Structure formats: structure tokens, C-alpha cells
Amino acid sequence: MQKLAVLGFLVVATIFESVGDAVVRMGLGQHSLLPRILLFAGGAALLFGYGLSLNLAPLPFGRVVGLYIALLFVIWQIINFLAFRSLPTLPILLGGALIIAGGGIVTFWQR
């Protein structure tokens, strides 16, 4: 059950971080002040939620950082496609495979 809780915190954190970054990027593209401020404020709130979620995970950060980075790569590619309609290129997919493999080694290698 604790493993599911940790995974849940990590998934929430990666979604908040990826969406928060995308919202800030959208704000940078705005020329009108009010939409820019609203997008920046929304992005800041989401990024705060990311930091809070990640630090509430019931394991030391050093134990979950590999899984977090691997999840972050996957979630970011999904958000990047949904928000910006950008598909990952072959180098991104190959590098991402290495990120996921490295995250698995960091997380699951018996110490």
C-alpha cells in the first residue's frame, strides 16, 4: 500500500510540474498583460503543488528520485503533445529510454 501511495505522490508531482511548466511557457507567449499574469499565477500555483506533492511522498527523496525523473520524462512528453502538439523525435525517444532505464536502476537496484 505504501508503494502505491509513493507512486501516487510522484504521479501528482510530475503532472503538476509538467503542466505548471507548460502554463508558464504559454504565459511567456502572451502579449496582453492580464492573460500573461493569470497564466504566470496559475503556473506558479501548479509548481508549488509539485514541490509540495514531491516532498509529502512517504519516502526519503533519494529513494524515489530515479522513479520521479523517469515519470517526469514520460509525463512531460504527454503534456508537450497535448499542449503544444509536438511529438518526440527519435533522439528524444532514445534519450528518454536511457532516462527511464537510469531511473529504474536508481530506484530498484538493491543497495
Residue pairs with C-beta under 8 A, 6 or more apart in sequence:
2 58
2 59
5 57
5 58
6 57
6 58
6 59
6 64
7 67
9 53
9 54
9 56
9 57
9 58
10 54
10 57
10 64
10 67
10 68
10 71
11 71
11 75
12 49
12 53
13 49
13 50
13 51
13 53
13 54
13 57
13 68
14 50
14 68
14 71
14 72
14 74
14 75
14 76
15 75
15 79
16 46
16 47
16 49
16 50
16 53
17 46
17 47
17 50
17 72
17 75
18 72
18 75
18 76
18 78
18 79
18 80
19 46
19 79
19 83
20 42
20 43
20 44
20 45
20 46
20 47
20 49
20 50
21 43
21 47
21 76
21 79
22 43
22 79
22 80
22 83
22 84
23 39
23 42
23 43
23 46
24 39
24 40
24 43
24 44
24 47
25 83
25 84
26 39
26 83
27 35
27 36
27 37
27 38
27 39
27 40
27 43
28 36
30 36
30 39
54 61
54 68
55 61
57 64
63 107
64 107
65 106
65 107
66 102
66 103
66 104
66 105
66 106
66 107
66 108
67 103
67 104
67 106
67 107
68 103
69 99
69 102
69 103
69 106
70 99
70 100
70 102
70 103
70 104
70 107
71 103
73 96
73 99
73 100
73 103
74 96
74 100
77 88
77 92
77 96
80 86
80 88
81 87
88 96
